[in-house]
Amino acid sequence: MKIRINNREQEISDQASLIEVVRLVRSTTADDPMLKAIRQRTGDDHISYLVNGKVVAPQEYETTPVKEGDEVRWIHPAFGG
Amino acid sequence: MPNAKDAIDARYSRHCRLPELGRGGQERLLSSRILIVGCGALGAAIASLAARAGVGSLRIVDRDFVDLGNLQRQALFDEDDVAERLPKAEAARRKLARINSGIAIEAIVADAGPDNIEEFIRDVDLVLDGTDNAETRYVINDACLKRGIPWIYGGVVGVRGLVMSIMPAAGPCFRCLYPEPPAPGNMPTCDTLGVLATVPSLVAALQTTEALKILTGATPAPGVLTVDPWQMQFQAIDLKRRDDCPACVRREYAFLDQGRTSRALRLCGRDMVQISPPEPTHIDLEALQRTLAAAGRVSNNGYLLEFMADDCELVVFRDGRVLVKRISDLSVARAIYARYLGA
């Protein structure tokens, strides 16, 4: 099925849950210098995921279904100033 | 002697000519009061832009001193400020007074937190976020929702940043985006990951633009804007209120009213401050060792981690307690804690 991830159309398996999108984002951003450094140092990338505008807590990634046409966005962390 | 209207026309002519603002908009800015919390890279750039734009009254709160490492990106500060070890709020006030003598500027050297934030926001129209850590933003979010004051979150790290205007009546709020705060030491900071000099200026310009819009009655941008000038990618993201948001839906202000913030304690007879997390936590010392290695010397014996940088010495325990050595001032200790542990 087709969904949009950060405004780009992507094909993912039917009956997918958000965790599959998270894995896809992790692999497509594996070479991103900033995310790579954050993952290496902290063991996590601290990305926030939104499905159709609502933030999903990490413990709910596996149980949050993703449907055809859904809009998934991910946001990098930014707590510095 | 020019009258007040001529003076406005002369100084703010470019704003007065703008259809979006006009002289009416400029007069509204001149009668506005804002609070800037934190005067590092974001806060100093915001303060400079807001002062030049003619926001009539600026209150700036910051807990830190100007350091050489700040000059790479923090507008308003110079080498004389470093040599004098001036507090950032005061250094900013002195520069801003020379930029615009027609506005009121109040500098407060303090650690904004649950015990004093309501006093700082009591009479302002809007709050701008110039902080460098997660915890203070949760406190600002609670206080602004409680008092019905709009605030503008801005955050940076690495080559990226975020901007979000939070309107208390409509939502969504900061906790709709970040429901729970990160564990201390678990989030990259500008001091551990680095930050590109231009990113805070960009984010501050966007935050200040949102402020000028709100203060003159225009509608702020909805949702979140993410910026990545390194790849020249900008994204406007629709963010909806979380149905169960404790802050903007249930109106429970856990960070402001219920003590969900860390505690700093001066250890008697020792030049040392202990900072404890709000609730028991578990720190992955090995991961923290990798993070801090970029910023200084680190050793980890499995029970505690010792970190030495030019400006400080830290001991971090697995339960989240941190000792800031060679420091007796609580605000300075908190500033160092935020710098390296990001909480």
Boltz contact constraints between the chains, C-beta under 6 A:
constraints:
  - contact:
      token1: [A, 34]
      token2: [B, 158]
      max_distance: 6.0
  - contact:
      token1: [A, 38]
      token2: [B, 188]
      max_distance: 6.0
  - contact:
      token1: [A, 41]
      token2: [B, 290]
      max_distance: 6.0
  - contact:
      token1: [A, 41]
      token2: [B, 291]
      max_distance: 6.0
  - contact:
      token1: [A, 42]
      token2: [B, 186]
      max_distance: 6.0
  - contact:
      token1: [A, 42]
      token2: [B, 287]
      max_distance: 6.0
  - contact:
      token1: [A, 42]
      token2: [B, 291]
      max_distance: 6.0
  - contact:
      token1: [A, 43]
      token2: [B, 287]
      max_distance: 6.0
  - contact:
      token1: [A, 53]
      token2: [B, 238]
      max_distance: 6.0
  - contact:
      token1: [A, 53]
      token2: [B, 239]
      max_distance: 6.0
  - contact:
      token1: [A, 53]
      token2: [B, 240]
      max_distance: 6.0
  - contact:
      token1: [A, 54]
      token2: [B, 240]
      max_distance: 6.0
  - contact:
      token1: [A, 73]
      token2: [B, 237]
      max_distance: 6.0
  - contact:
      token1: [A, 75]
      token2: [B, 226]
      max_distance: 6.0
  - contact:
      token1: [A, 76]
      token2: [B, 160]
      max_distance: 6.0
  - contact:
      token1: [A, 78]
      token2: [B, 155]
      max_distance: 6.0
  - contact:
      token1: [A, 78]
      token2: [B, 156]
      max_distance: 6.0
  - contact:
      token1: [A, 78]
      token2: [B, 157]
      max_distance: 6.0
  - contact:
      token1: [A, 78]
      token2: [B, 161]
      max_distance: 6.0
  - contact:
      token1: [A, 78]
      token2: [B, 162]
      max_distance: 6.0
  - contact:
      token1: [A, 79]
      token2: [B, 134]
      max_distance: 6.0
  - contact:
      token1: [A, 79]
      token2: [B, 155]
      max_distance: 6.0
  - contact:
      token1: [A, 79]
      token2: [B, 187]
      max_distance: 6.0
  - contact:
      token1: [A, 79]
      token2: [B, 342]
      max_distance: 6.0
  - contact:
      token1: [A, 80]
      token2: [B, 132]
      max_distance: 6.0
  - contact:
      token1: [A, 80]
      token2: [B, 156]
      max_distance: 6.0
  - contact:
      token1: [A, 80]
      token2: [B, 157]
      max_distance: 6.0
  - contact:
      token1: [A, 80]
      token2: [B, 189]
      max_distance: 6.0
  - contact:
      token1: [A, 80]
      token2: [B, 190]
      max_distance: 6.0
  - contact:
      token1: [A, 80]
      token2: [B, 195]
      max_distance: 6.0
  - contact:
      token1: [A, 81]
      token2: [B, 38]
      max_distance: 6.0
  - contact:
      token1: [A, 81]
      token2: [B, 40]
      max_distance: 6.0
  - contact:
      token1: [A, 81]
      token2: [B, 42]
      max_distance: 6.0
  - contact:
      token1: [A, 81]
      token2: [B, 130]
      max_distance: 6.0
  - contact:
      token1: [A, 81]
      token2: [B, 131]
      max_distance: 6.0
  - contact:
      token1: [A, 81]
      token2: [B, 132]
      max_distance: 6.0
